[in-house]
Amino acid sequence: MKKGMVLTILGLTLVGVTTQTSALPKEQSVEKSIETATTKSVETAPTQKSEKGEKTSNENYITKDEAKTIAFAYAGTTDANIRELEIELDHDKGRVIYEVEWKVGNKEYKCDIDAITGEVLDFEVDND
């Protein structure tokens, strides 16, 4: 009777150890899947270095087209008569800006726009 009980306990113990061992890789697999899913969702846009060497992410920047639209609206011009349009992403005084330059008739326009907020920072009109 003792032998039977000892064998039963030993058998149950082995079954429990086997169950725990086989369950371990599944848990690790689930953790790895969660880790992979988390890693993918945390990916960010490419970064650029500012003049001071600081990294800045461009994921929140307005587009060049949006910068152009803001500049033209601020100046009261349209696409119709534009010539020599230049739009550059630049860094100025710790800010990332779009420098938008264009000509209409005999006037040259320059507009600096904050690349994150879309705020007009500087605006100039000169006779060409």
C-alpha positions, 0 to 999 in steps of 0.5 A: 500500500505504501509502495502504491501511494509513493508511486502515485505521488511520484507519478503526480510529481513527475506529471506536474514538473512536465506540465510546468516545463511544457508551459514555460515555453508558451509563456515565453512565446507570449511574452516575446509576442507582446514584446514584438508588438510593443516594439513595433508600435514604438517605432518613430520617424527618422531623426535629424540633427539640429545645428547644436547636434541635438536629434529632432524627430520629424514625425510632427512636422507640417508638410512642405505643401502645408508650409506653402499654403500658410505662407501664401495665405499670410502674404495674400498670394496664390499659386497662379503667378508664382515663380522661383518657389523654394521651400527648405527645412532648416534649423534656426535658434533651436527651432525647426522651420520651413524657409519659403521663398517665392516671387510674384511679379516684381516682388520677392517674398520670404516667410519662415514658418515653425515646422511643428506649429505652423506659426509664421515667425518672420515675413518679408516682401522686397522689390525684385 
